[in-house]
Amino acid sequence: MKNKELKIRISERRLNKVRLYAVHADKTMTQVIEELIDSLPSIERGNSSMR
């Protein structure tokens, strides 16, 4: 798997919230965000009801 880079704009409050959570959980910010993404439900391709 080749890693990709993701740049996002978020508020300073949200950035600090992720940083604090990562420190508390002894994880990197990348690990925290990947776990949140992995917890999202899977959406089947071709599902026209999702717009």
KAMOMO-V730760 format. One record per residue. RES is the residue in one letter. D_FIRST is the distance of its C-alpha to the first C-alpha in whole Angstrom. Layout:
# KAMOMO-V730760
<<RES;D_FIRST> <RES;D_FIRST>>
This chain:
# KAMOMO-V730760
<<M;0> <K;4> <N;6> <K;9> <E;13> <L;15> <K;19> <I;22> <R;25> <I;27> <S;30> <E;31> <R;32> <R;29> <L;27> <N;29> <K;29> <V;25> <R;26> <L;29> <Y;27> <A;24> <V;27> <H;28> <A;25> <D;24> <K;21> <T;19> <M;19> <T;16> <Q;16> <V;19> <I;17> <E;14> <E;17> <L;19> <I;17> <D;16> <S;19> <L;20> <P;21> <S;19> <I;21> <E;22> <R;21> <G;25> <N;26> <S;29> <S;31> <M;28> <R;29>>
